[in-house]
Amino acid sequence: MPATIVEKIFSSHSSQKLKAGDVGICKVDFCYSQDGTSRLVIDALGELRCKKASVPHYEMFIDHSAPSPNLGVSRVHKEMRQFCKKRKCNLSEVGEGISHQIVLEEAKVRPGQLVLGADSHTSTGGVLGALCLGVGSTDLAVAVAYGKNWFKVPETIKIVIKGKLPRGVYSKDIALEIVRKFTAKGATYKAIEYTGPVVRNLSLEARATLTNMSIEFGAKTSFVVPDKKMIDYLAERGVKRVKPVYPDKDARYEKVVEIDVSKLSPLVACPHMVDNGVEIEKIKGKKIDQAYIGTCTNGRLEDLMIAAKILKGRKVKSGVKLLIAPASRRVLKEAYNKGLIKIFLEAGAVLLTPGCGPCVGTHQGVPADGEVVLSTANRNFKGRMGNPNAFIYLASPATVAASALEGKIADPRRYLN
């Protein structure tokens, strides 16, 4: 029977052939959690009386509140260190970066694997052809303890992105357009398969923005159909033997959606919903107090290079705070070697520790009441950055950089001659 990627991966990890709508018990290849969820995982493993992990690989990441902003978080970090030392699990420490970025750049996820993360944006890993699912801490603990869990196989929606990407328009703008078209609940518990000529022309880093933001229109997981770029990316990281999983030509999809981006403008998602997107022409001129470039959505090297191109030789507008957080230590090193850090500092930006930073709202960059923030993050819900009385707008790194220069939401295309 013809099958989609998600049906094939679930079936290969089960004792039976599964199709959309089926429920099956499946073996799990890799689990991970971060400092906002690991404490709950540890508690659940205690209740399960688990003394040894049954999953092949379990890892913890300190990325959400790093460095620790208070005593309570410091206690959680200490527990994570003690747990990993005792259980011989790998721990990614303060400053190493965001879990979703590290699992990509270190090829911790592989094509065809079933991966669980105690974080909603685990779907990012689908850019490497793995089935990556965000789950609750208790569900993750069950998988860690027993090496498997039960799953309901989702229907798949194929999104075909075609046309020619206009100047000044990036994968973040495509993602915001998709969320706007589907609305925040338009793909609840669906698997998203990205394909089409535009996707094939995007870099792996740019594609990861799409898989990352699939959650914002309700999806459970997402993939980019494997190709040579993906295989080459893994080969550069020492992964020579891969077994990509492809959908059958006559696989059944819930629906196929085609999106032509040829006439797409830079987009901005307005408060307080990610699907509240408008063209830059309709929102430019809106005064901002803070700009933020980073997160698991747009804190990669390519994003920083785009921002640096706009900021080079220019100054951030007086009264505006421009915060930049590389997604990982590796990104920070590469940005330093390419001279990007010098550009940022000379422009007047503030460099933050690699990690989630202001996105979470637990420590860095919390805005004051009434302040307007333009961010490259994936969410702008009320209170997302730590203050329910602030207003968060979302955009691409190019739009955020241009806006930081002008002190208001600005069209990045004027800086991209």
C-alpha positions as CSV (number, residue, x, y, z in Angstrom):
1,M,0.0,0.0,0.0
2,P,1.4,3.5,-0.9
3,A,2.6,5.4,2.1
4,T,3.7,8.9,3.2
5,I,7.0,9.6,5.0
6,V,5.3,9.7,8.4
7,E,3.5,6.4,7.8
8,K,6.7,4.7,6.7
9,I,8.8,5.8,9.7
10,F,6.1,4.8,12.2
11,S,5.7,1.5,10.5
12,S,9.5,0.8,10.5
13,H,9.5,1.4,14.3
14,S,6.5,-0.8,15.0
15,S,5.7,-4.5,14.6
16,Q,3.0,-3.7,12.2
17,K,2.3,-1.6,9.1
18,L,0.7,1.6,10.2
19,K,-1.4,4.2,8.2
20,A,-2.8,7.6,9.0
21,G,-5.4,7.2,11.9
22,D,-3.8,4.0,13.3
23,V,-2.5,3.8,16.8
24,G,0.7,1.8,17.4
25,I,3.5,1.2,19.8
26,C,6.8,2.3,18.3
27,K,10.4,2.1,19.3
28,V,12.1,5.5,19.8
29,D,15.7,6.3,18.7
30,F,16.5,9.5,20.5
31,C,15.0,11.6,23.3
32,Y,15.9,15.1,24.5
33,S,14.7,17.7,27.0
34,Q,15.7,21.2,28.0
35,D,15.9,23.0,31.3
36,G,12.3,24.1,31.2
37,T,11.1,20.5,31.0
38,S,13.9,18.2,32.3
39,R,12.9,18.6,36.0
40,L,9.5,17.1,35.2
41,V,11.2,14.3,33.2
42,I,13.4,13.5,36.2
43,D,10.4,13.4,38.5
44,A,8.4,11.1,36.1
45,L,11.4,8.7,35.8
46,G,11.5,8.5,39.6
47,E,7.8,7.6,39.7
48,L,8.4,5.0,37.0
49,R,11.3,3.6,39.1
50,C,13.5,3.8,36.1
51,K,17.2,3.2,36.9
52,K,18.5,2.8,33.4
53,A,17.4,4.4,30.1
54,S,16.0,2.0,27.6
55,V,16.0,4.5,24.7
56,P,19.3,4.3,22.7
57,H,20.1,8.0,23.3
58,Y,18.8,10.5,25.8
59,E,20.3,14.0,26.2
60,M,19.6,17.1,28.3
61,F,20.2,20.7,27.2
62,I,20.5,23.9,29.3
63,D,19.3,26.5,26.9
64,H,16.2,28.2,28.0
65,S,17.5,30.1,31.0
66,A,21.2,30.1,30.5
67,P,23.0,31.4,32.4
68,S,20.6,30.9,35.3
69,P,18.7,34.1,36.3
70,N,17.7,33.0,39.8
71,L,18.2,30.4,42.6
72,G,15.2,28.2,41.5
73,V,16.6,27.7,38.0
74,S,20.1,27.1,39.4
75,R,18.7,24.3,41.4
76,V,17.1,22.7,38.3
77,H,20.4,23.1,36.4
78,K,22.2,21.4,39.3
79,E,19.7,18.5,39.3
80,M,20.2,18.1,35.6
81,R,24.0,17.9,36.0
82,Q,23.7,15.3,38.8
83,F,21.2,13.2,36.9
84,C,23.3,13.1,33.7
85,K,26.5,12.3,35.7
86,K,24.7,9.5,37.5
87,R,22.9,8.1,34.4
88,K,25.9,8.8,32.1
89,C,23.7,10.9,29.8
90,N,25.1,13.7,27.7
91,L,24.5,17.2,29.0
92,S,24.7,20.3,26.8
93,E,25.9,23.1,29.2
94,V,25.3,26.8,29.5
95,G,26.5,28.6,26.4
96,E,26.5,25.6,24.0
97,G,23.2,26.8,22.5
98,I,19.7,25.8,21.7
99,S,18.8,22.1,21.6
100,H,17.1,22.2,18.2
101,Q,20.1,23.8,16.6
102,I,22.6,21.5,18.2
103,V,20.8,18.3,17.2
104,L,21.1,19.6,13.6
105,E,24.7,20.8,13.5
106,E,25.9,17.7,15.3
107,A,23.7,15.4,13.3
108,K,22.2,13.9,16.4
109,V,19.0,13.2,14.3
110,R,19.2,11.1,11.2
111,P,16.9,10.3,8.3
112,G,14.3,7.7,9.1
113,Q,14.7,8.0,12.9
114,L,11.9,8.5,15.4
115,V,12.8,11.4,17.8
116,L,11.0,12.8,20.8
117,G,11.7,16.1,22.4
118,A,10.1,17.7,25.5
119,D,9.8,21.0,23.6
120,S,7.2,22.0,21.0
121,H,9.7,23.0,18.3
122,T,11.3,19.6,18.1
123,S,9.8,19.4,14.6
124,T,12.8,21.5,13.5
125,G,14.7,18.2,13.1
126,G,12.4,17.2,10.2
127,V,14.7,19.1,8.0
128,L,17.0,16.1,8.1
129,G,14.4,13.6,7.3
130,A,13.7,12.3,10.8
131,L,10.2,12.0,12.4
132,C,10.6,14.5,15.2
133,L,7.8,15.0,17.7
134,G,7.3,17.5,20.5
135,V,5.8,15.7,23.5
136,G,5.0,16.3,27.2
137,S,7.6,15.5,29.8
138,T,5.7,12.5,31.1
139,D,5.4,11.0,27.6
140,L,9.1,11.6,27.1
141,A,9.9,9.9,30.4
142,V,7.9,6.8,29.4
143,A,9.9,6.6,26.1
144,V,13.2,7.0,28.0
145,A,12.2,4.3,30.5
146,Y,10.8,1.7,28.1
147,G,12.4,2.7,24.8
148,K,9.0,3.0,23.2
149,N,5.6,4.7,23.5
150,W,2.2,4.7,21.7
151,F,1.4,7.1,18.9
152,K,-1.4,8.0,16.6
153,V,-0.3,8.3,13.0
154,P,-1.3,11.8,11.7
155,E,-2.6,12.6,8.2
156,T,-0.1,14.4,6.0
157,I,-0.6,17.7,4.2
158,K,1.8,18.3,1.3
159,I,2.8,22.0,0.8
160,V,4.3,22.7,-2.6
161,I,6.1,26.1,-2.6
162,K,6.7,27.4,-6.1
163,G,7.6,30.5,-8.0
164,K,10.7,32.7,-7.7
165,L,11.6,34.1,-4.2
166,P,11.7,38.0,-4.5
167,R,14.6,40.1,-3.3
168,G,14.4,40.8,0.4
169,V,12.0,37.9,1.0
170,Y,13.3,34.9,3.0
171,S,12.1,31.6,4.4
172,K,10.8,33.4,7.5
173,D,8.5,35.3,5.3
174,I,7.4,32.1,3.6
175,A,6.7,30.5,7.0
176,L,4.6,33.5,8.1
177,E,2.7,33.4,4.8
178,I,1.9,29.7,5.4
179,V,0.8,30.3,9.0
180,R,-1.4,33.2,7.7
181,K,-3.0,31.0,5.1
182,F,-3.6,28.0,7.3
183,T,-4.4,30.1,10.5
184,A,-3.1,29.0,13.9
185,K,-5.2,25.8,14.1
186,G,-5.3,25.0,10.4
187,A,-3.2,21.8,10.6
188,T,-3.9,20.5,14.1
189,Y,-2.2,17.2,14.6
190,K,-1.1,16.9,11.0
191,A,2.2,16.0,9.5
192,I,3.5,18.6,7.0
193,E,5.6,17.7,4.0
194,Y,7.4,20.6,2.3
195,T,8.4,20.3,-1.3
196,G,8.6,22.3,-4.5
197,P,11.2,24.2,-6.4
198,V,11.6,27.0,-3.9
199,V,12.2,24.6,-1.1
200,R,14.8,22.7,-3.1
201,N,16.6,26.0,-3.7
202,L,16.7,26.9,0.0
203,S,19.7,26.1,2.1
204,L,19.3,23.6,5.0
205,E,19.4,26.4,7.4
206,A,16.6,28.2,5.6
207,R,14.5,25.0,5.4
208,A,14.8,24.6,9.1
209,T,12.8,27.8,9.6
210,L,9.9,26.1,7.8
211,T,10.0,22.9,9.9
212,N,10.5,24.9,13.0
213,M,7.4,27.1,12.5
214,S,5.1,24.3,11.4
215,I,3.9,24.0,15.0
216,E,2.5,27.6,14.7
217,F,-0.3,26.4,12.5
218,G,-1.0,23.3,14.6
219,A,1.1,20.6,13.0
220,K,2.4,17.7,15.0
221,T,5.5,17.3,12.9
222,S,7.0,18.3,9.5
223,F,9.5,17.2,6.9
224,V,11.4,18.5,4.0
225,V,11.6,15.7,1.3
226,P,15.2,14.5,1.4
227,D,17.5,15.5,-1.4
228,K,21.2,15.8,-2.2
229,K,21.6,18.9,-0.1
230,M,20.5,17.0,3.0
231,I,22.8,14.1,2.2
232,D,25.7,16.4,1.7
233,Y,25.0,18.3,4.9
234,L,25.1,15.0,6.8
235,A,28.3,13.8,5.0
236,E,30.0,17.0,6.0
237,R,29.3,16.0,9.6
238,G,30.7,12.5,9.2
239,V,27.4,10.7,8.5
240,K,28.2,8.8,5.4
241,R,25.6,6.1,5.4
242,V,22.0,7.4,5.4
243,K,18.7,5.8,4.5
244,P,16.4,8.6,3.5
245,V,12.7,7.9,3.6
246,Y,10.7,9.2,0.6
247,P,6.9,9.3,0.1
248,D,5.6,6.9,-2.5
249,K,4.5,8.6,-5.7
250,D,0.9,7.6,-5.2
251,A,0.9,8.2,-1.4
252,R,-2.4,9.5,0.0
253,Y,-2.4,13.0,1.4
254,E,-5.2,14.7,3.3
255,K,-4.7,17.6,0.9
256,V,-2.1,19.2,-1.3
257,V,-1.6,23.0,-1.0
258,E,0.4,25.0,-3.6
259,I,1.8,28.4,-2.6
260,D,3.4,30.7,-5.2
261,V,5.8,33.1,-3.5
262,S,6.7,35.1,-6.6
263,K,4.8,38.2,-5.5
264,L,5.4,37.8,-1.7
265,S,6.5,40.9,0.2
266,P,8.4,40.8,3.5
267,L,5.8,39.9,6.2
268,V,5.3,41.0,9.8
269,A,3.1,39.0,12.3
270,C,1.3,41.5,14.5
271,P,0.3,41.0,18.2
272,H,-0.8,38.7,19.6
273,M,-1.0,35.8,17.1
274,V,1.5,34.3,14.7
275,D,-1.2,34.1,12.0
276,N,-1.9,37.8,12.2
277,G,0.5,38.6,9.3
278,V,0.6,41.7,7.1
279,E,2.7,42.9,4.3
280,I,5.6,45.3,5.2
281,E,3.9,48.0,3.2
282,K,0.9,48.0,5.6
283,I,2.9,48.1,8.8
284,K,6.1,50.0,8.1
285,G,6.6,53.1,10.2
286,K,5.4,51.5,13.5
287,K,7.8,52.7,16.2
288,I,9.8,49.9,18.0
289,D,11.6,49.9,21.3
290,Q,13.5,46.6,21.0
291,A,14.7,44.4,18.2
292,Y,15.8,40.8,18.7
293,I,17.7,38.5,16.3
294,G,18.1,34.9,17.4
295,T,16.1,31.8,18.6
296,C,15.7,28.3,17.1
297,T,13.9,29.9,14.2
298,N,16.4,32.5,13.0
299,G,19.6,32.4,15.1
300,R,21.7,30.4,12.6
301,L,24.8,31.7,10.7
302,E,22.9,32.4,7.5
303,D,20.5,34.6,9.5
304,L,23.3,36.5,11.2
305,M,25.0,37.0,7.8
306,I,21.8,38.5,6.4
307,A,21.5,40.9,9.4
308,A,25.2,41.8,9.2
309,K,24.9,42.8,5.5
310,I,22.3,45.4,6.5
311,L,24.0,46.6,9.7
312,K,27.5,46.9,8.3
313,G,28.7,50.5,8.5
314,R,25.5,51.7,10.1
315,K,24.3,52.5,13.6
316,V,21.3,51.2,15.5
317,K,18.8,54.0,16.1
318,S,19.2,55.8,19.4
319,G,16.7,54.6,21.9
320,V,16.4,51.1,20.3
321,K,17.8,48.0,21.9
322,L,19.1,45.5,19.4
323,L,19.8,42.1,21.0
324,I,21.5,39.3,19.1
325,A,21.8,35.7,20.4
326,P,23.5,33.1,18.2
327,A,21.7,29.8,18.2
328,S,24.8,27.9,19.3
329,R,28.4,28.2,20.3
330,R,29.4,26.9,16.8
331,V,27.3,29.7,15.2
332,L,29.0,32.2,17.5
333,K,32.5,31.0,16.5
334,E,31.7,31.0,12.8
335,A,30.2,34.5,13.1
336,Y,33.3,35.7,14.9
337,N,35.6,34.2,12.2
338,K,33.6,35.9,9.5
339,G,33.8,39.3,11.2
340,L,30.1,39.5,11.9
341,I,30.5,40.1,15.6
342,K,32.6,43.2,14.9
343,I,29.9,44.5,12.6
344,F,27.2,43.9,15.3
345,L,29.2,45.6,18.1
346,E,30.1,48.6,15.9
347,A,26.5,49.0,15.0
348,G,25.6,49.2,18.7
349,A,24.0,45.8,19.1
350,V,24.1,43.8,22.4
351,L,25.5,40.3,22.0
352,L,23.9,37.6,24.2
353,T,24.8,34.1,25.3
354,P,24.0,31.4,22.7
355,G,20.6,30.1,23.8
356,C,16.9,30.8,23.8
357,G,17.5,34.2,25.5
358,P,14.6,36.8,25.3
359,C,12.3,34.4,23.4
360,V,11.2,32.6,26.6
361,G,10.9,35.7,28.8
362,T,12.5,34.2,31.8
363,H,15.5,36.4,32.0
364,Q,17.1,38.4,29.1
365,G,15.4,41.2,27.2
366,V,12.1,41.4,29.1
367,P,10.3,44.4,27.7
368,A,8.6,47.1,29.8
369,D,4.9,47.8,29.8
370,G,3.7,49.1,26.5
371,E,7.0,48.5,24.7
372,V,7.0,47.2,21.1
373,V,9.4,44.4,20.2
374,L,10.3,43.2,16.7
375,S,11.7,39.7,16.9
376,T,12.8,36.8,14.7
377,A,11.2,34.3,17.1
378,N,8.4,32.0,16.3
379,R,5.8,33.2,18.7
380,N,4.3,36.5,19.7
381,F,1.6,35.4,22.2
382,K,0.7,37.7,25.0
383,G,3.4,37.5,27.7
384,R,5.7,35.4,25.5
385,M,8.8,37.5,26.2
386,G,8.0,37.9,29.9
387,N,5.5,40.8,29.9
388,P,1.8,40.5,28.9
389,N,1.7,44.2,28.6
390,A,4.2,44.4,25.8
391,F,3.6,44.0,22.1
392,I,5.6,41.5,20.0
393,Y,5.9,41.6,16.2
394,L,7.6,38.8,14.2
395,A,9.7,39.2,11.1
396,S,12.8,38.0,9.2
397,P,16.3,38.9,10.3
398,A,16.5,41.3,7.4
399,T,13.4,43.2,8.5
400,V,14.5,43.2,12.1
401,A,17.9,44.6,11.2
402,A,16.5,47.3,9.0
403,S,14.0,48.3,11.6
404,A,16.7,48.5,14.3
405,L,18.4,51.1,12.1
406,E,15.3,53.2,11.6
407,G,13.7,52.8,15.1
408,K,10.5,51.7,13.3
409,I,9.3,48.7,11.3
410,A,11.1,49.2,8.0
411,D,11.3,47.5,4.6
412,P,14.6,45.7,4.3
413,R,14.7,45.9,0.5
414,R,16.0,49.4,0.5
415,Y,19.2,48.1,2.2
416,L,19.8,45.2,-0.2
417,N,21.0,46.8,-3.4
